[in-house]
């Protein structure tokens, strides 16, 4: 809006402003419009849900459980069974899966889940959540893990509370993870 337009607007609402006041008002309105446009643009950009489709380089470097069975899991027992399968598979985690709360030794024994070779472990939607569960990749090969939220809050494992542990022995190696 120009200074002349503001002057007409002021005449309509019966304000008697000087030319300097009209000029200052037009500058304020321009700044206000700029700020509003910036806010609208920011809200539009940052309010969108991220796309967790197959992006990145992991799928080109490793196949994970490609061509394996689709295994849906919603419980700790189902997750443990799926990760121990000897064949390639795609483990599809839905919802929250919690480990057992107990003493540190019992937690480590029950909540440490070994991941065998050729697995894709993927969270379905935005609610895939593993609580007090450790994924243990010992001499594991060809593993993809994505779209999962992890938490060790409330664990009795203290500093040993890694959510994903990778280990090798003298007879093996971890690769393509």
C-alpha positions as a Markdown table, in Angstrom:
| # | Residue | x | y | z |
|---|---|---|---|---|
| 1 | Unk | 0.0 | 0.0 | 0.0 |
| 2 | Unk | 1.5 | 3.4 | -1.0 |
| 3 | Unk | 1.6 | 6.5 | 1.1 |
| 4 | Unk | -1.2 | 8.0 | -1.0 |
| 5 | Unk | -3.4 | 4.9 | -0.4 |
| 6 | Unk | -2.8 | 5.2 | 3.4 |
| 7 | Unk | -3.7 | 8.8 | 3.2 |
| 8 | Unk | -7.1 | 8.0 | 1.6 |
| 9 | Unk | -7.6 | 5.2 | 4.2 |
| 10 | Unk | -6.9 | 7.7 | 7.0 |
| 11 | Unk | -9.4 | 10.2 | 5.4 |
| 12 | Unk | -12.0 | 7.5 | 5.3 |
| 13 | Unk | -11.6 | 6.7 | 9.0 |
| 14 | Unk | -11.3 | 10.4 | 9.9 |
| 15 | Unk | -7.7 | 10.4 | 11.0 |
| 16 | Unk | -5.7 | 13.5 | 10.4 |
| 17 | Unk | -2.1 | 12.3 | 10.0 |
| 18 | Unk | 0.8 | 14.2 | 8.7 |
| 19 | Unk | 2.8 | 13.1 | 5.7 |
| 20 | Unk | 5.6 | 11.9 | 8.0 |
| 21 | Unk | 3.2 | 9.8 | 10.0 |
| 22 | Unk | 1.7 | 8.3 | 6.9 |
| 23 | Unk | 5.2 | 7.5 | 5.6 |
| 24 | Unk | 6.2 | 5.9 | 9.0 |
| 25 | Unk | 2.9 | 3.9 | 9.0 |
| 26 | Unk | 3.6 | 2.6 | 5.5 |
| 27 | Unk | 7.1 | 1.4 | 6.6 |
| 28 | Unk | 5.6 | -0.4 | 9.6 |
| 29 | Unk | 3.0 | -2.1 | 7.4 |
| 30 | Unk | 5.6 | -3.3 | 4.9 |
| 31 | Unk | 7.7 | -4.7 | 7.8 |
| 32 | Unk | 4.6 | -6.4 | 9.2 |
| 33 | Unk | 3.7 | -7.9 | 5.9 |
| 34 | Unk | 7.2 | -9.2 | 5.5 |
| 35 | Unk | 7.1 | -10.8 | 9.0 |
| 36 | Unk | 3.7 | -12.4 | 8.3 |
| 37 | Unk | 4.9 | -13.8 | 5.0 |
| 38 | Unk | 8.0 | -15.3 | 6.7 |
| 39 | Unk | 5.9 | -16.9 | 9.4 |
| 40 | Unk | 3.4 | -18.4 | 7.0 |
| 41 | Unk | 6.2 | -19.8 | 4.9 |
| 42 | Unk | 8.0 | -21.2 | 7.9 |
| 43 | Unk | 4.9 | -22.9 | 9.2 |
| 44 | Unk | 4.3 | -24.4 | 5.8 |
| 45 | Unk | 7.8 | -25.8 | 5.5 |
| 46 | Unk | 8.3 | -27.0 | 9.0 |
| 47 | Unk | 4.9 | -28.5 | 9.7 |
| 48 | Unk | 5.2 | -31.2 | 7.0 |
| 49 | Unk | 5.8 | -34.8 | 8.1 |
| 50 | Unk | 9.2 | -36.0 | 7.0 |
| 51 | Unk | 9.3 | -38.6 | 4.2 |
| 52 | Unk | 10.9 | -41.8 | 5.4 |
| 53 | Unk | 10.9 | -43.5 | 2.0 |
| 54 | Unk | 13.9 | -45.3 | 0.7 |
| 55 | Unk | 16.4 | -42.5 | 0.8 |
| 56 | Unk | 20.1 | -42.6 | 1.5 |
| 57 | Unk | 22.9 | -44.9 | 0.4 |
| 58 | Unk | 22.2 | -47.9 | 2.6 |
| 59 | Unk | 20.0 | -49.7 | 0.2 |
| 60 | Unk | 22.6 | -49.4 | -2.5 |
| 61 | Unk | 25.4 | -50.8 | -0.2 |
| 62 | Unk | 23.5 | -53.6 | 1.4 |
| 63 | Unk | 20.3 | -55.4 | 0.7 |
| 64 | Unk | 19.3 | -56.1 | 4.3 |
| 65 | Unk | 16.4 | -58.6 | 4.2 |
| 66 | Unk | 15.6 | -57.9 | 0.5 |
| 67 | Unk | 13.5 | -60.7 | -1.1 |
| 68 | Unk | 12.9 | -62.1 | 2.4 |
| 69 | Unk | 9.6 | -62.7 | 4.1 |
| 70 | Unk | 7.7 | -59.7 | 5.6 |
| 71 | Unk | 7.4 | -60.3 | 9.3 |
| 72 | Unk | 5.1 | -57.9 | 11.2 |
| 73 | Unk | 5.9 | -57.6 | 15.0 |
| 74 | Unk | 4.1 | -55.8 | 17.8 |
| 75 | Unk | 5.6 | -57.7 | 20.9 |
| 76 | Unk | 9.0 | -58.4 | 22.4 |
| 77 | Unk | 8.6 | -62.1 | 21.8 |
| 78 | Unk | 7.7 | -61.6 | 18.1 |
| 79 | Unk | 10.6 | -59.2 | 17.7 |
| 80 | Unk | 13.1 | -61.6 | 19.3 |
| 81 | Unk | 11.9 | -64.5 | 17.1 |
| 82 | Unk | 12.0 | -62.4 | 13.9 |
| 83 | Unk | 15.6 | -61.2 | 14.6 |
| 84 | Unk | 16.8 | -64.8 | 15.2 |
| 85 | Unk | 15.4 | -66.2 | 12.0 |
| 86 | Unk | 18.2 | -67.8 | 10.0 |
| 87 | Unk | 16.8 | -66.6 | 6.6 |
| 88 | Unk | 16.6 | -63.1 | 5.2 |
| 89 | Unk | 13.5 | -61.1 | 6.3 |
| 90 | Unk | 12.1 | -57.7 | 6.6 |
| 91 | Unk | 11.0 | -57.1 | 10.2 |
| 92 | Unk | 8.2 | -54.5 | 10.3 |
| 93 | Unk | 7.8 | -52.9 | 13.8 |
| 94 | Unk | 4.4 | -51.3 | 14.6 |
| 95 | Unk | 3.8 | -49.3 | 17.8 |
| 96 | Unk | 5.7 | -49.4 | 21.0 |
| 97 | Unk | 7.6 | -52.5 | 22.1 |
| 98 | Unk | 9.0 | -52.4 | 25.6 |
| 99 | Unk | 11.7 | -54.5 | 27.2 |
| 100 | Unk | 11.3 | -56.1 | 30.7 |
| 101 | Unk | 12.1 | -53.9 | 33.7 |
| 102 | Unk | 14.2 | -55.8 | 36.2 |
| 103 | Unk | 17.6 | -55.9 | 37.7 |
| 104 | Unk | 20.5 | -54.9 | 35.5 |
| 105 | Unk | 21.5 | -58.5 | 34.9 |
| 106 | Unk | 18.0 | -59.7 | 34.1 |
| 107 | Unk | 17.4 | -56.7 | 31.8 |
| 108 | Unk | 20.6 | -57.4 | 29.9 |
| 109 | Unk | 19.7 | -61.1 | 29.5 |
| 110 | Unk | 16.1 | -60.5 | 28.4 |
| 111 | Unk | 16.3 | -57.1 | 26.6 |
| 112 | Unk | 19.4 | -57.8 | 24.5 |
| 113 | Unk | 18.2 | -59.0 | 21.2 |
| 114 | Unk | 20.6 | -60.6 | 18.8 |
| 115 | Unk | 20.2 | -59.7 | 15.2 |
| 116 | Unk | 21.2 | -62.4 | 12.7 |
| 117 | Unk | 22.4 | -61.7 | 9.1 |
| 118 | Unk | 20.3 | -60.4 | 6.2 |
| 119 | Unk | 17.7 | -58.4 | 8.1 |
| 120 | Unk | 15.9 | -55.1 | 7.4 |
| 121 | Unk | 14.4 | -53.7 | 10.6 |
| 122 | Unk | 11.9 | -51.0 | 9.8 |
| 123 | Unk | 9.4 | -48.9 | 11.7 |
| 124 | Unk | 6.0 | -48.6 | 10.2 |
| 125 | Unk | 4.6 | -45.1 | 10.3 |
| 126 | Unk | 5.8 | -42.6 | 12.9 |
| 127 | Unk | 5.0 | -44.6 | 16.0 |
| 128 | Unk | 7.6 | -47.4 | 15.9 |
| 129 | Unk | 9.3 | -47.2 | 19.3 |
| 130 | Unk | 11.7 | -49.6 | 21.1 |
| 131 | Unk | 11.9 | -48.9 | 24.8 |
| 132 | Unk | 14.6 | -50.5 | 27.0 |
| 133 | Unk | 15.6 | -52.9 | 24.1 |
| 134 | Unk | 19.1 | -53.3 | 22.8 |
| 135 | Unk | 19.8 | -54.6 | 19.3 |
| 136 | Unk | 23.0 | -56.7 | 19.4 |
| 137 | Unk | 24.8 | -57.2 | 16.1 |
| 138 | Unk | 27.5 | -59.7 | 16.7 |
| 139 | Unk | 29.4 | -60.6 | 13.6 |
| 140 | Unk | 26.3 | -59.5 | 11.8 |
| 141 | Unk | 26.3 | -58.8 | 8.1 |
| 142 | Unk | 23.9 | -57.1 | 5.7 |
| 143 | Unk | 21.6 | -55.2 | 8.2 |
| 144 | Unk | 19.4 | -52.2 | 7.6 |
| 145 | Unk | 17.7 | -50.4 | 10.6 |
| 146 | Unk | 15.5 | -47.4 | 10.0 |
| 147 | Unk | 12.6 | -45.3 | 11.1 |
| 148 | Unk | 12.6 | -46.4 | 14.7 |
| 149 | Unk | 12.7 | -44.3 | 17.9 |
| 150 | Unk | 14.8 | -45.8 | 20.7 |
| 151 | Unk | 14.8 | -45.0 | 24.4 |
| 152 | Unk | 16.7 | -46.4 | 27.4 |
| 153 | Unk | 15.0 | -44.2 | 29.9 |
| 154 | Unk | 14.2 | -46.2 | 33.0 |
| 155 | Unk | 16.7 | -48.9 | 32.2 |
| 156 | Unk | 18.8 | -50.3 | 35.0 |
| 157 | Unk | 21.8 | -50.9 | 32.7 |
| 158 | Unk | 23.1 | -47.3 | 33.3 |
| 159 | Unk | 26.2 | -46.7 | 31.2 |
| 160 | Unk | 25.8 | -50.0 | 29.4 |
| 161 | Unk | 22.5 | -49.0 | 27.9 |
| 162 | Unk | 23.5 | -48.8 | 24.2 |
| 163 | Unk | 20.5 | -49.1 | 21.9 |
| 164 | Unk | 22.4 | -50.7 | 19.1 |
| 165 | Unk | 25.6 | -52.6 | 19.9 |
| 166 | Unk | 28.0 | -53.9 | 17.2 |
| 167 | Unk | 30.5 | -56.5 | 18.2 |
| 168 | Unk | 32.9 | -58.8 | 16.5 |
| 169 | Unk | 34.9 | -61.9 | 17.5 |
| 170 | Unk | 38.3 | -63.0 | 16.3 |
| 171 | Unk | 36.5 | -65.4 | 13.9 |
| 172 | Unk | 34.0 | -63.0 | 12.4 |
| 173 | Unk | 33.4 | -59.5 | 11.3 |
| 174 | Unk | 30.5 | -57.0 | 11.0 |
| 175 | Unk | 30.0 | -55.5 | 7.5 |
| 176 | Unk | 27.3 | -53.9 | 5.4 |
| 177 | Unk | 25.4 | -52.4 | 8.3 |
